[in-house]
């Protein structure tokens, strides 16, 4: 397991807050740390992989990773900054929020509070007046993080399934019924359905919708296509159908993301 270059610095003072603002790298390999991590990817989206799932962090969202959870991080090409705060854990038991991974909509207050800490890179300890401000951010999180976004993919090392998933990803604009995908790989629809359930613990239909939502997040973040074009590129025949499905999964409409200006 590789570690980020500044991993040892984050760990040096357990009771501190470690502040990190940096130009986005594309990939941070699997690692683990003993502090809770609050991160906001500015101007784009990201993917966080844990041992059994891959989480999509769309624009206008932040993520929390509890202490001790092994993960990697892939930052999208259009993102500009990764802004992270790594928090002490001695009070994590006071709220369940701090002990589970989560992706949440970010509001303007939290955006500005995180950005206010830019330039504070490194350790901030309890005897530093800035510590009170950072502590306030941590205390605020459970109060403002009431809507958990659950766009997460199951992961697998099964080579046969990975071939099928690659095919689905490459053909998202097509109808992609279970019949035509099963036929492509010499399977019956029943066999493919069982394969998804046994390997990924999710149905074929659920997986396709999740992948389409993740692709929609990516296309919205690129800011190169209209919503009508994004609907078509993700396999929907109308903007209304796309928008309704998007809202079912996220509790907001795709137009809400395009209107957000960071």
Backbone as numpy.savetxt, mean C-alpha at the origin, in Angstrom:
# Nx Ny Nz CAx CAy CAz Cx Cy Cz
18.59 -11.87 4.31 17.75 -10.68 4.31 18.62 -9.43 4.31
18.40 -8.55 3.34 19.14 -7.30 3.27 18.41 -6.24 4.09
19.16 -5.26 4.55 18.57 -4.20 5.35 18.82 -2.86 4.69
17.90 -1.89 4.86 18.16 -0.55 4.36 19.42 0.01 4.98
20.07 0.92 4.28 21.35 1.45 4.72 21.27 2.09 6.10
20.15 2.71 6.42 20.04 3.41 7.70 19.30 2.59 8.75
19.18 1.27 8.55 18.47 0.41 9.50 19.10 0.49 10.89
20.42 0.39 10.97 21.09 0.40 12.27 20.88 1.72 13.00
20.78 2.81 12.27 20.53 4.11 12.89 19.13 4.16 13.50
18.15 3.62 12.80 16.78 3.61 13.30 16.71 2.87 14.64
17.51 1.81 14.77 17.45 0.95 15.94 18.25 1.48 17.14
19.10 2.45 16.94 20.06 2.83 17.97 19.44 3.27 19.29
18.36 4.04 19.25 17.74 4.57 20.47 16.28 4.11 20.50
15.96 3.07 21.24 14.60 2.50 21.22 13.50 3.48 21.58
13.76 4.45 22.45 12.71 5.36 22.92 12.59 6.62 22.08
13.30 6.69 20.98 13.27 7.89 20.14 12.25 7.76 19.02
12.08 8.85 18.29 11.41 8.84 16.99 12.49 9.09 15.95
12.54 8.22 14.94 13.51 8.41 13.86 12.79 9.00 12.66
13.29 10.13 12.17 12.66 10.86 11.08 13.46 10.63 9.80
12.76 10.32 8.72 13.44 10.07 7.45 12.61 10.63 6.29
13.14 11.61 5.61 12.55 12.15 4.39 13.58 11.96 3.29
13.20 11.31 2.21 14.18 11.08 1.16 13.53 11.00 -0.21
14.33 11.31 -1.21 13.91 11.10 -2.58 13.66 9.61 -2.76
12.63 9.28 -3.49 12.21 7.88 -3.53 13.20 6.99 -4.25
13.57 5.89 -3.60 14.22 4.79 -4.27 13.12 3.87 -4.77
13.46 3.00 -5.69 12.42 2.15 -6.27 12.06 0.97 -5.37
13.06 0.46 -4.60 12.80 -0.79 -3.88 13.63 -0.85 -2.61
12.96 -1.22 -1.51 13.62 -1.49 -0.24 13.40 -2.96 0.07
14.43 -3.78 0.06 14.25 -5.23 0.22 13.75 -5.62 1.60
13.40 -6.89 1.75 12.84 -7.41 3.00 13.70 -7.02 4.20
13.04 -6.50 5.23 13.75 -6.12 6.45 12.74 -6.06 7.59
13.22 -5.88 8.79 12.36 -5.77 9.96 13.02 -4.79 10.92
12.22 -4.04 11.67 12.77 -3.13 12.67 11.90 -3.15 13.91
12.46 -2.65 15.00 11.79 -2.74 16.30 10.97 -1.50 16.62
10.69 -0.69 15.63 9.85 0.49 15.83 8.66 0.42 14.88
7.56 1.08 15.25 6.42 1.20 14.35 6.72 2.23 13.28
6.30 1.97 12.07 6.63 2.82 10.93 5.39 3.48 10.34
5.39 4.79 10.30 4.39 5.58 9.59 5.05 6.13 8.34
4.50 5.83 7.17 5.09 6.32 5.92 4.03 6.86 4.99
4.40 7.92 4.30 3.55 8.56 3.30 4.37 8.72 2.04
3.89 8.12 0.95 4.56 8.22 -0.34 3.94 9.39 -1.09
4.71 10.42 -1.27 4.17 11.65 -1.86 4.20 11.56 -3.39
3.07 11.87 -4.00 3.01 11.97 -5.45 2.89 10.65 -6.19
2.58 9.57 -5.52 2.47 8.30 -6.23 1.95 7.20 -5.34
2.16 5.96 -5.77 1.70 4.82 -5.00 2.86 3.91 -4.66
2.59 2.92 -3.79 3.63 1.99 -3.37 3.00 0.63 -3.11
3.87 -0.37 -2.97 3.45 -1.72 -2.62 4.28 -2.19 -1.43
3.61 -2.72 -0.42 4.28 -3.30 0.74 4.00 -4.79 0.74
5.08 -5.58 0.77 4.94 -7.04 0.82 5.28 -7.53 2.23
4.38 -8.32 2.79 4.64 -9.04 4.03 4.65 -10.52 3.68
4.97 -11.43 4.60 5.16 -12.83 4.20 4.02 -13.46 3.41
2.77 -13.06 3.63 1.68 -13.74 2.93 0.81 -12.84 2.05
1.11 -11.54 2.01 0.27 -10.63 1.24 1.08 -9.48 0.65
0.49 -8.86 -0.37 1.05 -7.65 -0.94 -0.01 -6.56 -0.85
0.30 -5.48 -0.14 -0.63 -4.39 0.04 -0.36 -3.28 -0.97
-1.45 -2.71 -1.49 -1.35 -1.57 -2.40 -1.60 -0.30 -1.60
-0.67 0.65 -1.68 -0.85 1.94 -1.02 -1.07 2.98 -2.11
-2.32 3.39 -2.33 -2.60 4.32 -3.43 -2.25 5.76 -3.06
-2.31 6.66 -4.03 -2.15 8.08 -3.70 -3.18 8.50 -2.65
-2.80 9.49 -1.85 -3.66 10.05 -0.82 -3.87 9.09 0.36
-2.97 8.15 0.54 -3.02 7.21 1.65 -1.65 7.10 2.32
-1.65 6.73 3.59 -0.42 6.42 4.28 -0.51 4.99 4.82
0.62 4.45 5.24 0.58 3.11 5.81 1.31 3.07 7.14
0.85 2.15 7.98 1.46 1.89 9.28 1.92 0.45 9.31
3.19 0.22 9.68 3.73 -1.12 9.82 4.16 -1.30 11.27
3.58 -2.26 11.97 3.94 -2.44 13.38 5.36 -2.96 13.55
5.91 -2.74 14.72 7.25 -3.24 15.03 7.30 -4.75 14.88
8.42 -5.23 14.33 8.64 -6.67 14.25 8.06 -7.37 13.05
7.38 -6.65 12.16 6.79 -7.28 10.98 7.75 -7.18 9.79
8.17 -8.32 9.28 9.07 -8.34 8.13 8.31 -7.85 6.89
8.96 -6.99 6.12 8.28 -6.42 4.95 9.30 -5.87 3.96
8.85 -5.70 2.73 9.63 -4.91 1.78 8.74 -3.81 1.23
9.33 -2.88 0.52 8.61 -1.70 0.03 9.06 -1.39 -1.39
8.10 -1.30 -2.29 8.36 -0.86 -3.66 7.62 0.45 -3.89
8.35 1.47 -4.30 7.78 2.80 -4.51 7.60 3.03 -5.99
6.41 3.53 -6.38 6.10 3.76 -7.79 6.99 4.81 -8.44
7.12 4.72 -9.74 8.03 5.59 -10.49 7.66 7.07 -10.40
6.39 7.38 -10.21 5.95 8.77 -10.24 5.96 9.44 -8.87
6.30 8.68 -7.85 6.39 9.26 -6.51 7.61 10.16 -6.42
7.54 11.15 -5.55 8.64 12.11 -5.42 9.41 11.97 -4.11
8.70 11.68 -3.01 9.35 11.54 -1.72 8.72 10.40 -0.92
9.55 9.74 -0.16 9.08 8.82 0.87 9.32 9.49 2.21
8.24 9.74 2.95 8.34 10.45 4.22 7.94 9.46 5.33
8.89 9.17 6.23 8.67 8.13 7.24 9.04 8.61 8.63
8.26 8.16 9.60 8.53 8.37 11.01 8.52 7.00 11.68
9.58 6.69 12.42 9.71 5.40 13.11 9.58 5.66 14.61
8.54 5.09 15.22 8.16 5.44 16.58 8.55 4.37 17.61
8.92 4.83 18.80 9.05 4.01 20.00 7.79 3.15 20.18
7.91 2.08 20.92 6.78 1.14 21.04 6.28 0.93 22.47
6.83 1.64 23.44 6.49 1.34 24.83 5.01 1.57 25.16
4.32 2.38 24.34 2.90 2.64 24.60 1.98 2.05 23.55
2.47 1.13 22.74 1.66 0.57 21.65 0.44 -0.20 22.15
0.49 -0.68 23.38 -0.62 -1.48 23.90 -1.87 -0.64 24.19
-1.76 0.67 24.16 -2.90 1.50 24.50 -3.96 1.54 23.40
-3.60 1.09 22.19 -4.59 1.05 21.11 -4.22 -0.03 20.11
-5.20 -0.78 19.64 -4.95 -1.87 18.70 -4.39 -1.39 17.37
-4.62 -0.13 17.04 -4.11 0.43 15.79 -2.62 0.15 15.61
-1.85 0.30 16.68 -0.39 0.24 16.58 0.15 -1.17 16.36
-0.68 -2.18 16.48 -0.20 -3.56 16.45 -0.59 -4.34 15.20
-1.09 -3.65 14.18 -1.43 -4.34 12.94 -1.12 -3.43 11.75
-0.77 -4.06 10.65 -0.49 -3.29 9.44 -1.79 -2.69 8.92
-1.71 -1.48 8.38 -2.90 -0.84 7.85 -2.59 0.24 6.84
-3.51 0.43 5.91 -3.42 1.51 4.92 -4.65 2.38 5.11
-4.46 3.69 5.22 -5.54 4.59 5.58 -5.50 5.86 4.72
-6.66 6.44 4.44 -6.68 7.75 3.76 -5.94 8.78 4.63
-5.20 9.65 3.98 -4.48 10.69 4.70 -5.23 12.01 4.55
-5.37 12.75 5.62 -6.03 14.04 5.52 -4.99 15.16 5.49
-5.44 16.36 5.20 -4.50 17.46 5.01 -3.74 17.78 6.29
-4.37 17.60 7.45 -3.68 17.84 8.72 -2.46 16.95 8.86
-2.64 15.64 8.61 -1.52 14.72 8.76 -0.45 14.97 7.70
-0.86 15.28 6.48 0.12 15.62 5.43 1.01 16.76 5.90
0.39 17.83 6.40 1.17 19.01 6.78 2.03 18.74 8.02
1.53 17.93 8.95 2.33 17.60 10.13 3.56 16.78 9.76
3.38 15.82 8.84 4.53 15.02 8.39 5.52 15.90 7.65
5.02 16.74 6.77 5.92 17.61 6.00 6.64 18.61 6.91
6.00 19.00 8.00 6.62 19.95 8.92 7.90 19.39 9.53
7.98 18.05 9.60 9.17 17.43 10.17 10.31 17.29 9.17
10.11 17.73 7.94 11.18 17.66 6.94 12.37 18.49 7.43
13.54 17.94 7.29 14.73 18.62 7.79 15.14 18.16 9.17
14.31 17.34 9.81 14.64 16.81 11.13 15.28 15.43 11.02
15.75 15.04 9.88 16.20 13.66 9.64 17.12 13.15 10.74
16.82 11.93 11.19 17.62 11.30 12.23 16.84 11.14 13.52
17.57 10.93 14.61 16.96 10.65 15.90 16.41 11.93 16.55
15.19 11.81 17.09 14.62 12.88 17.91 14.26 12.23 19.25
14.91 12.66 20.31 14.74 12.04 21.63 13.84 12.87 22.52
13.46 12.31 23.66 12.48 12.93 24.54 12.94 14.26 25.12
14.24 14.51 25.17 14.74 15.78 25.68 14.81 16.87 24.61
14.36 16.55 23.43 14.32 17.50 22.30 12.91 18.06 22.20
12.76 19.37 22.07 11.43 19.98 22.03 10.60 19.50 20.84
11.26 19.02 19.79 10.53 18.51 18.63 9.82 17.19 18.93
10.26 16.50 19.96 9.69 15.20 20.32 8.20 15.31 20.64
7.80 16.38 21.30 6.39 16.57 21.67 5.52 16.63 20.42
6.01 17.29 19.39 5.27 17.39 18.13 5.11 16.01 17.49
6.20 15.24 17.44 6.15 13.90 16.84 5.28 12.96 17.66
5.34 13.08 18.97 4.49 12.27 19.84 3.02 12.57 19.56
2.70 13.84 19.30 1.33 14.22 18.98 0.85 13.54 17.71
1.74 13.39 16.72 1.38 12.69 15.49 1.00 11.25 15.80
1.83 10.56 16.58 1.53 9.17 16.90 0.21 9.05 17.65
-0.02 9.94 18.61 -1.25 9.88 19.39 -2.49 10.17 18.55
-2.30 10.93 17.49 -3.42 11.32 16.63 -3.88 10.19 15.71
-2.97 9.29 15.36 -3.25 8.30 14.32 -4.51 7.46 14.55
-4.71 6.88 15.74 -5.93 6.07 15.92 -7.22 6.88 15.78
-7.15 8.16 16.07 -8.35 9.00 16.03 -8.76 9.34 14.60
-7.78 9.47 13.71 -8.09 9.88 12.34 -8.09 8.70 11.37
-7.73 7.51 11.83 -7.58 6.35 10.94 -8.72 5.37 11.15
-9.90 5.80 10.79 -11.10 4.99 11.03 -11.51 4.15 9.83
-10.97 4.49 8.64 -11.34 3.72 7.44 -10.12 2.96 6.93
-10.11 1.65 7.14 -9.01 0.80 6.72 -9.21 0.38 5.28
-8.24 0.65 4.44 -8.30 0.22 3.04 -7.72 -1.18 2.92
-8.45 -2.07 2.28 -8.02 -3.48 2.21 -7.83 -3.94 0.78
-6.96 -3.27 0.05 -6.59 -3.76 -1.28 -5.26 -4.48 -1.11
-5.37 -5.80 -0.88 -4.18 -6.61 -0.60 -4.28 -7.92 -1.37
-3.17 -8.29 -2.01 -3.12 -9.51 -2.78 -2.50 -10.63 -1.96
-3.04 -11.83 -2.06 -2.30 -12.98 -1.54 -1.09 -13.25 -2.42
-0.02 -13.72 -1.85 1.18 -14.02 -2.63 1.42 -15.52 -2.67
2.18 -15.96 -3.67 2.44 -17.38 -3.84 3.77 -17.57 -4.56
4.38 -18.72 -4.35 5.59 -19.12 -5.08 5.28 -20.22 -6.10
4.01 -20.59 -6.23 3.62 -21.65 -7.15 3.83 -21.18 -8.60
4.72 -21.85 -9.31 5.10 -21.40 -10.65 3.93 -21.42 -11.63
3.11 -22.45 -11.52 1.94 -22.55 -12.42 0.98 -21.39 -12.17
0.72 -21.11 -10.90 -0.17 -20.00 -10.59 0.44 -18.66 -11.02
1.74 -18.50 -10.86 2.38 -17.24 -11.26 2.25 -17.01 -12.77
2.29 -18.10 -13.55 2.07 -17.97 -15.00 0.66 -17.45 -15.28
-0.31 -17.99 -14.56 -1.70 -17.58 -14.74 -1.89 -16.12 -14.33
-1.28 -15.74 -13.21 -1.41 -14.36 -12.73 -0.74 -13.38 -13.68
0.39 -13.77 -14.26 1.05 -12.91 -15.25 0.16 -12.70 -16.47
-0.50 -13.78 -16.89 -1.42 -13.67 -18.03 -2.57 -12.73 -17.71
-3.15 -12.87 -16.54 -4.26 -11.99 -16.14 -3.82 -10.54 -16.12
-2.65 -10.27 -15.53 -2.16 -8.90 -15.45 -1.91 -8.30 -16.83
-1.47 -9.13 -17.77 -1.17 -8.65 -19.13 -2.43 -8.44 -19.97
-3.57 -8.90 -19.49 -4.81 -8.85 -20.29 -5.96 -8.21 -19.51
-5.63 -7.25 -18.65 -6.66 -6.66 -17.79 -7.74 -5.93 -18.56
-7.43 -5.45 -19.76 -8.42 -4.72 -20.54 -9.43 -5.66 -21.20
-9.16 -6.97 -21.16 -10.04 -7.96 -21.78 -11.10 -8.42 -20.78
-12.15 -9.13 -21.25 -13.22 -9.60 -20.35 -12.73 -10.51 -19.22
-11.77 -11.40 -19.50 -11.17 -12.26 -18.48 -12.18 -13.07 -17.67
-13.00 -13.83 -18.35 -13.88 -14.74 -17.62 -13.07 -15.95 -17.18
-13.55 -16.64 -16.17 -12.84 -17.82 -15.69 -12.79 -18.90 -16.77
-13.80 -18.94 -17.63 -13.83 -19.92 -18.72 -12.68 -19.71 -19.69
-12.49 -18.44 -20.15 -11.47 -18.24 -21.18 -10.06 -18.33 -20.60
-9.86 -17.94 -19.35 -8.54 -18.08 -18.74 -8.23 -19.56 -18.49
-9.21 -20.30 -18.00 -9.00 -21.73 -17.77 -8.65 -22.44 -19.07
-9.38 -22.12 -20.14 -9.13 -22.73 -21.44 -7.72 -22.43 -21.94
-7.26 -21.20 -21.70 -5.91 -20.79 -22.11 -4.85 -21.69 -21.51
-5.09 -22.20 -20.29 -4.10 -23.01 -19.59 -4.48 -24.49 -19.51
-5.44 -24.88 -20.37 -5.79 -26.28 -20.45 -6.48 -26.82 -19.22
-7.27 -25.97 -18.55 -7.97 -26.37 -17.34 -9.47 -26.18 -17.52
-10.24 -26.84 -16.71 -11.67 -26.56 -16.65 -11.88 -25.37 -15.72
-13.02 -24.71 -15.86 -13.27 -23.57 -14.98 -13.34 -24.01 -13.52
-13.87 -25.21 -13.28 -13.95 -25.72 -11.92 -12.56 -25.97 -11.34
-11.66 -26.52 -12.17 -10.29 -26.78 -11.71 -9.57 -25.47 -11.40
-9.76 -24.47 -12.25 -9.09 -23.18 -12.02 -9.64 -22.52 -10.76
-10.94 -22.63 -10.56 -11.55 -22.06 -9.36 -10.96 -22.70 -8.10
-10.84 -24.02 -8.11 -10.26 -24.72 -6.96 -8.79 -24.36 -6.78
-8.07 -24.17 -7.89 -6.66 -23.81 -7.83 -6.48 -22.45 -7.13
-7.33 -21.49 -7.47 -7.27 -20.18 -6.82 -7.55 -20.30 -5.32
-8.57 -21.06 -4.97 -8.93 -21.19 -3.56 -7.85 -21.90 -2.76
-7.27 -22.94 -3.33 -6.27 -23.73 -2.60 -4.93 -23.01 -2.51
-4.59 -22.24 -3.55 -3.27 -21.59 -3.61 -3.28 -20.19 -3.01
-4.33 -19.42 -3.30 -4.37 -18.02 -2.89 -5.42 -17.71 -1.83
-6.31 -18.69 -1.57 -7.40 -18.48 -0.59 -8.31 -17.32 -0.99
-8.54 -17.20 -2.28 -9.37 -16.13 -2.83 -9.97 -16.64 -4.13
-11.13 -16.13 -4.52 -11.74 -16.58 -5.76 -11.09 -15.91 -6.96
-11.25 -16.53 -8.12 -10.75 -15.93 -9.37 -11.32 -14.53 -9.56
-12.63 -14.38 -9.37 -13.28 -13.09 -9.58 -12.73 -12.03 -8.63
-12.57 -12.38 -7.36 -12.05 -11.42 -6.39 -10.64 -10.98 -6.75
-9.83 -11.93 -7.22 -8.46 -11.58 -7.58 -8.42 -10.61 -8.76
-9.23 -10.88 -9.77 -9.25 -10.00 -10.95 -9.69 -8.59 -10.55
-10.70 -8.48 -9.71 -11.16 -7.15 -9.28 -10.05 -6.44 -8.50
-9.39 -7.14 -7.60 -8.29 -6.53 -6.84 -7.20 -6.02 -7.77
-6.85 -6.84 -8.75 -5.80 -6.45 -9.68 -6.22 -5.23 -10.51
-7.48 -5.20 -10.90 -7.97 -4.05 -11.65 -7.97 -2.78 -10.81
-8.30 -2.90 -9.53 -8.25 -1.73 -8.66 -6.81 -1.24 -8.49
-5.88 -2.18 -8.31 -4.47 -1.80 -8.17 -3.97 -1.11 -9.44
-4.36 -1.64 -10.61 -3.96 -1.02 -11.88 -4.57 0.36 -12.01
-5.81 0.51 -11.57 -6.45 1.83 -11.61 -5.70 2.83 -10.75
-5.29 2.42 -9.55 -4.49 3.31 -8.69 -3.23 3.76 -9.42
-2.57 2.81 -10.06 -1.32 3.12 -10.77 -1.56 4.11 -11.90
-2.60 3.88 -12.69 -2.88 4.76 -13.83 -3.31 6.15 -13.37
-4.07 6.22 -12.28 -4.47 7.52 -11.75 -3.24 8.29 -11.28
-2.32 7.59 -10.61 -1.11 8.24 -10.11 -0.25 8.77 -11.24
-0.27 8.11 -12.39 0.54 8.57 -13.53 0.01 9.85 -14.15
-1.29 10.12 -13.96 -1.89 11.36 -14.44 -1.72 11.56 -15.95
-1.85 10.45 -16.68 -1.68 10.49 -18.14 -2.95 10.11 -18.90
-3.96 9.63 -18.17 -5.18 9.13 -18.82 -6.41 9.74 -18.17
-7.46 9.88 -18.97 -8.75 10.28 -18.41 -9.34 9.10 -17.65
-10.33 9.37 -16.81 -10.98 8.28 -16.08 -11.69 7.32 -17.02
-12.21 7.84 -18.14 -12.85 6.97 -19.13 -11.81 6.00 -19.71
-10.62 6.50 -20.01 -9.56 5.64 -20.55 -9.11 4.62 -19.50
-9.02 5.03 -18.25 -8.61 4.12 -17.19 -9.65 3.01 -17.02
-10.92 3.36 -17.10 -11.98 2.35 -17.02 -11.79 1.30 -18.11
-11.52 1.74 -19.34 -11.33 0.80 -20.45 -10.07 -0.05 -20.24
-8.97 0.59 -19.81 -7.70 -0.11 -19.65 -7.75 -1.14 -18.52
-8.71 -1.00 -17.63 -8.84 -1.97 -16.52 -10.02 -2.91 -16.73
-10.56 -2.94 -17.95 -11.53 -3.98 -18.31 -12.98 -3.64 -18.07
-13.31 -2.37 -17.88 -14.70 -1.98 -17.65 -15.28 -1.33 -18.90
-16.55 -1.63 -19.16 -17.18 -1.14 -20.37 -17.73 0.27 -20.24
-17.81 0.77 -19.03 -18.32 2.12 -18.82 -17.66 2.74 -17.60
-17.61 4.06 -17.59 -17.04 4.77 -16.45 -17.87 4.53 -15.19
-19.19 4.47 -15.35 -20.04 4.28 -14.17 -19.79 2.92 -13.51
-19.63 1.87 -14.33 -19.36 0.55 -13.78 -18.02 0.53 -13.05
-17.01 1.13 -13.66 -15.70 1.24 -13.03 -15.77 2.03 -11.73
-16.42 3.17 -11.77 -16.50 4.04 -10.61 -17.24 3.37 -9.45
-18.32 2.66 -9.78 -19.09 1.98 -8.73 -18.27 0.87 -8.05
-17.53 0.10 -8.86 -16.68 -0.95 -8.29 -15.57 -0.35 -7.44
-14.98 0.72 -7.93 -13.92 1.41 -7.21 -14.43 1.89 -5.85
-15.62 2.43 -5.85 -16.18 2.94 -4.59 -16.48 1.80 -3.61
-16.94 0.67 -4.12 -17.21 -0.48 -3.25 -15.95 -0.93 -2.52
-14.81 -0.84 -3.19 -13.56 -1.31 -2.59 -12.88 -0.26 -1.72
-13.07 1.02 -2.03 -12.29 2.06 -1.37 -13.13 3.05 -0.56
-14.44 3.06 -0.78 -15.34 4.00 -0.13 -15.21 5.43 -0.67
-14.53 5.59 -1.77 -14.53 6.88 -2.46 -14.44 6.62 -3.97
-14.69 7.64 -4.75 -14.70 7.48 -6.20 -13.33 7.83 -6.80
-13.01 7.29 -7.98 -11.71 7.61 -8.58 -11.50 9.10 -8.82
-12.59 9.82 -9.05 -12.48 11.27 -9.24 -11.97 11.98 -7.99
-12.19 11.37 -6.80 -11.66 11.94 -5.58 -10.14 11.95 -5.56
-9.53 10.92 -6.14 -8.08 10.87 -6.20 -7.52 11.85 -7.20
-8.17 11.98 -8.34 -7.67 12.91 -9.36 -7.79 14.36 -8.91
-8.71 14.61 -7.98 -8.88 15.99 -7.50 -7.90 16.35 -6.40
-7.18 15.34 -5.90 -6.28 15.60 -4.77 -4.96 16.13 -5.29
-4.57 17.26 -4.86 -3.33 17.90 -5.30 -2.38 18.02 -4.12
-1.32 17.24 -4.20 -0.36 17.32 -3.11 0.62 18.44 -3.37
